[in-house]
Amino acid sequence: MNMNLTKLRYTDSVYTFFSDYGKYNKFSNKQYRGKYICDACGKEYLWKTSLKRHKREECGKERRFICALCGKRFKHKHHLKDHQQHLHNL
C-alpha cells in the first residue's frame, strides 16, 4: 500500500486521496468539476442544495464573528472557536 498519499479538499467537504499531483489534476479538471456555479462569485458546487446554501448563508455576507485578540473575521462561530483554540490557545 502506498503511504505517500496527498489529501486534497474539494467543495462540499468531499475529501479524496491521490498518490501524485498528476492524478489529482486529471481528476479535478475533467470528471468532478462542480456543475453548479454561483453567478455572483464563481464558486463551484457538486450539489444544487450546496449552491443554494452558499447563496443564502455565505455569498456576499459579511464575516460577523470577530476574534477579540487579533481582529480576524469568520462567517461561522465554530470557525472562530477553532481559530482561538489553535492560534491563541484559549
CNS distance restraints for C-alpha pairs under 8 A (distance, minus, plus):
assign (resid   2 and name CA) (resid  19 and name CA) 7.30 0.50 0.50
assign (resid   4 and name CA) (resid  19 and name CA) 6.18 0.50 0.50
assign (resid   5 and name CA) (resid  17 and name CA) 5.98 0.50 0.50
assign (resid   5 and name CA) (resid  18 and name CA) 5.38 0.50 0.50
assign (resid   5 and name CA) (resid  19 and name CA) 4.47 0.50 0.50
assign (resid   5 and name CA) (resid  20 and name CA) 7.06 0.50 0.50
assign (resid   6 and name CA) (resid  17 and name CA) 5.54 0.50 0.50
assign (resid   6 and name CA) (resid  18 and name CA) 5.21 0.50 0.50
assign (resid   6 and name CA) (resid  19 and name CA) 5.97 0.50 0.50
assign (resid   6 and name CA) (resid  20 and name CA) 6.75 0.50 0.50
assign (resid   6 and name CA) (resid  21 and name CA) 7.69 0.50 0.50
assign (resid   7 and name CA) (resid  15 and name CA) 6.95 0.50 0.50
assign (resid   7 and name CA) (resid  16 and name CA) 6.15 0.50 0.50
assign (resid   7 and name CA) (resid  17 and name CA) 4.84 0.50 0.50
assign (resid   7 and name CA) (resid  18 and name CA) 6.77 0.50 0.50
assign (resid   8 and name CA) (resid  15 and name CA) 6.15 0.50 0.50
assign (resid   8 and name CA) (resid  16 and name CA) 6.03 0.50 0.50
assign (resid   8 and name CA) (resid  17 and name CA) 6.56 0.50 0.50
assign (resid   8 and name CA) (resid  18 and name CA) 7.98 0.50 0.50
assign (resid   9 and name CA) (resid  13 and name CA) 6.70 0.50 0.50
assign (resid   9 and name CA) (resid  14 and name CA) 6.43 0.50 0.50
assign (resid   9 and name CA) (resid  15 and name CA) 5.19 0.50 0.50
assign (resid   9 and name CA) (resid  16 and name CA) 7.08 0.50 0.50
assign (resid  10 and name CA) (resid  14 and name CA) 5.29 0.50 0.50
assign (resid  10 and name CA) (resid  15 and name CA) 6.21 0.50 0.50
assign (resid  11 and name CA) (resid  44 and name CA) 7.16 0.50 0.50
assign (resid  11 and name CA) (resid  45 and name CA) 5.98 0.50 0.50
assign (resid  11 and name CA) (resid  46 and name CA) 7.35 0.50 0.50
assign (resid  12 and name CA) (resid  45 and name CA) 6.66 0.50 0.50
assign (resid  12 and name CA) (resid  46 and name CA) 7.04 0.50 0.50
assign (resid  12 and name CA) (resid  47 and name CA) 7.99 0.50 0.50
assign (resid  12 and name CA) (resid  50 and name CA) 6.88 0.50 0.50
assign (resid  18 and name CA) (resid  23 and name CA) 6.39 0.50 0.50
assign (resid  18 and name CA) (resid  24 and name CA) 5.99 0.50 0.50
assign (resid  19 and name CA) (resid  23 and name CA) 7.25 0.50 0.50
assign (resid  20 and name CA) (resid  24 and name CA) 6.71 0.50 0.50
assign (resid  21 and name CA) (resid  25 and name CA) 6.09 0.50 0.50
assign (resid  22 and name CA) (resid  26 and name CA) 6.24 0.50 0.50
assign (resid  23 and name CA) (resid  27 and name CA) 6.09 0.50 0.50
assign (resid  24 and name CA) (resid  28 and name CA) 5.97 0.50 0.50
assign (resid  25 and name CA) (resid  29 and name CA) 5.92 0.50 0.50
assign (resid  26 and name CA) (resid  30 and name CA) 6.13 0.50 0.50
assign (resid  27 and name CA) (resid  31 and name CA) 5.86 0.50 0.50
assign (resid  27 and name CA) (resid  32 and name CA) 6.66 0.50 0.50
assign (resid  28 and name CA) (resid  32 and name CA) 5.69 0.50 0.50
assign (resid  28 and name CA) (resid  33 and name CA) 6.04 0.50 0.50
assign (resid  29 and name CA) (resid  33 and name CA) 6.28 0.50 0.50
assign (resid  32 and name CA) (resid  46 and name CA) 7.74 0.50 0.50
assign (resid  33 and name CA) (resid  44 and name CA) 7.41 0.50 0.50
assign (resid  33 and name CA) (resid  45 and name CA) 7.93 0.50 0.50
assign (resid  33 and name CA) (resid  46 and name CA) 7.28 0.50 0.50
assign (resid  34 and name CA) (resid  44 and name CA) 4.68 0.50 0.50
assign (resid  34 and name CA) (resid  45 and name CA) 4.46 0.50 0.50
assign (resid  34 and name CA) (resid  46 and name CA) 4.45 0.50 0.50
assign (resid  34 and name CA) (resid  47 and name CA) 7.70 0.50 0.50
assign (resid  35 and name CA) (resid  44 and name CA) 6.66 0.50 0.50
assign (resid  35 and name CA) (resid  45 and name CA) 6.32 0.50 0.50
assign (resid  35 and name CA) (resid  46 and name CA) 5.84 0.50 0.50
assign (resid  35 and name CA) (resid  47 and name CA) 7.65 0.50 0.50
assign (resid  36 and name CA) (resid  44 and name CA) 5.66 0.50 0.50
assign (resid  36 and name CA) (resid  45 and name CA) 5.08 0.50 0.50
assign (resid  36 and name CA) (resid  46 and name CA) 6.24 0.50 0.50
assign (resid  36 and name CA) (resid  47 and name CA) 6.62 0.50 0.50
assign (resid  36 and name CA) (resid  48 and name CA) 6.08 0.50 0.50
assign (resid  36 and name CA) (resid  51 and name CA) 6.50 0.50 0.50
assign (resid  37 and name CA) (resid  42 and name CA) 5.75 0.50 0.50
assign (resid  37 and name CA) (resid  43 and name CA) 5.68 0.50 0.50
assign (resid  37 and name CA) (resid  44 and name CA) 4.49 0.50 0.50
assign (resid  37 and name CA) (resid  45 and name CA) 6.27 0.50 0.50
assign (resid  37 and name CA) (resid  51 and name CA) 7.19 0.50 0.50
assign (resid  38 and name CA) (resid  42 and name CA) 4.89 0.50 0.50
assign (resid  38 and name CA) (resid  43 and name CA) 5.45 0.50 0.50
assign (resid  38 and name CA) (resid  44 and name CA) 6.56 0.50 0.50
assign (resid  38 and name CA) (resid  51 and name CA) 6.72 0.50 0.50
assign (resid  38 and name CA) (resid  55 and name CA) 7.47 0.50 0.50
assign (resid  40 and name CA) (resid  59 and name CA) 7.51 0.50 0.50
assign (resid  41 and name CA) (resid  59 and name CA) 7.23 0.50 0.50
assign (resid  44 and name CA) (resid  51 and name CA) 7.76 0.50 0.50
assign (resid  45 and name CA) (resid  50 and name CA) 6.34 0.50 0.50
assign (resid  45 and name CA) (resid  51 and name CA) 5.95 0.50 0.50
assign (resid  46 and name CA) (resid  50 and name CA) 7.46 0.50 0.50
assign (resid  47 and name CA) (resid  51 and name CA) 6.70 0.50 0.50
assign (resid  48 and name CA) (resid  52 and name CA) 6.30 0.50 0.50
assign (resid  49 and name CA) (resid  53 and name CA) 6.20 0.50 0.50
assign (resid  50 and name CA) (resid  54 and name CA) 6.10 0.50 0.50
assign (resid  51 and name CA) (resid  55 and name CA) 6.22 0.50 0.50
assign (resid  52 and name CA) (resid  56 and name CA) 6.11 0.50 0.50
assign (resid  53 and name CA) (resid  57 and name CA) 5.80 0.50 0.50
assign (resid  53 and name CA) (resid  58 and name CA) 7.52 0.50 0.50
assign (resid  54 and name CA) (resid  58 and name CA) 4.97 0.50 0.50
assign (resid  54 and name CA) (resid  59 and name CA) 5.88 0.50 0.50
assign (resid  55 and name CA) (resid  59 and name CA) 5.11 0.50 0.50
assign (resid  57 and name CA) (resid  61 and name CA) 7.14 0.50 0.50
assign (resid  58 and name CA) (resid  75 and name CA) 7.32 0.50 0.50
assign (resid  62 and name CA) (resid  75 and name CA) 7.25 0.50 0.50
assign (resid  63 and name CA) (resid  73 and name CA) 5.40 0.50 0.50
assign (resid  63 and name CA) (resid  74 and name CA) 4.83 0.50 0.50
assign (resid  63 and name CA) (resid  75 and name CA) 4.36 0.50 0.50
assign (resid  63 and name CA) (resid  76 and name CA) 7.76 0.50 0.50
assign (resid  64 and name CA) (resid  73 and name CA) 6.54 0.50 0.50
assign (resid  64 and name CA) (resid  74 and name CA) 6.28 0.50 0.50
assign (resid  64 and name CA) (resid  75 and name CA) 5.96 0.50 0.50
assign (resid  64 and name CA) (resid  76 and name CA) 7.90 0.50 0.50
assign (resid  65 and name CA) (resid  73 and name CA) 5.54 0.50 0.50
assign (resid  65 and name CA) (resid  74 and name CA) 4.99 0.50 0.50
assign (resid  65 and name CA) (resid  75 and name CA) 6.22 0.50 0.50
assign (resid  65 and name CA) (resid  76 and name CA) 6.67 0.50 0.50
assign (resid  65 and name CA) (resid  77 and name CA) 6.06 0.50 0.50
assign (resid  65 and name CA) (resid  80 and name CA) 6.65 0.50 0.50
assign (resid  66 and name CA) (resid  71 and name CA) 5.70 0.50 0.50
assign (resid  66 and name CA) (resid  72 and name CA) 5.71 0.50 0.50
assign (resid  66 and name CA) (resid  73 and name CA) 4.44 0.50 0.50
assign (resid  66 and name CA) (resid  74 and name CA) 6.30 0.50 0.50
assign (resid  66 and name CA) (resid  80 and name CA) 7.24 0.50 0.50
assign (resid  67 and name CA) (resid  71 and name CA) 4.87 0.50 0.50
assign (resid  67 and name CA) (resid  72 and name CA) 5.39 0.50 0.50
assign (resid  67 and name CA) (resid  73 and name CA) 6.41 0.50 0.50
assign (resid  67 and name CA) (resid  80 and name CA) 6.61 0.50 0.50
assign (resid  67 and name CA) (resid  84 and name CA) 7.39 0.50 0.50
assign (resid  69 and name CA) (resid  88 and name CA) 7.97 0.50 0.50
assign (resid  73 and name CA) (resid  80 and name CA) 7.69 0.50 0.50
assign (resid  74 and name CA) (resid  79 and name CA) 6.40 0.50 0.50
assign (resid  74 and name CA) (resid  80 and name CA) 5.96 0.50 0.50
assign (resid  75 and name CA) (resid  79 and name CA) 7.52 0.50 0.50
assign (resid  76 and name CA) (resid  80 and name CA) 6.74 0.50 0.50
assign (resid  77 and name CA) (resid  81 and name CA) 6.37 0.50 0.50
assign (resid  78 and name CA) (resid  82 and name CA) 6.14 0.50 0.50
assign (resid  79 and name CA) (resid  83 and name CA) 6.09 0.50 0.50
assign (resid  80 and name CA) (resid  84 and name CA) 6.16 0.50 0.50
assign (resid  81 and name CA) (resid  85 and name CA) 6.12 0.50 0.50
assign (resid  82 and name CA) (resid  86 and name CA) 6.10 0.50 0.50
assign (resid  83 and name CA) (resid  87 and name CA) 5.61 0.50 0.50
assign (resid  83 and name CA) (resid  88 and name CA) 7.34 0.50 0.50
assign (resid  84 and name CA) (resid  88 and name CA) 4.92 0.50 0.50
assign (resid  84 and name CA) (resid  89 and name CA) 6.28 0.50 0.50
assign (resid  84 and name CA) (resid  90 and name CA) 5.72 0.50 0.50
assign (resid  85 and name CA) (resid  89 and name CA) 4.64 0.50 0.50
assign (resid  85 and name CA) (resid  90 and name CA) 4.76 0.50 0.50
assign (resid  86 and name CA) (resid  90 and name CA) 7.69 0.50 0.50
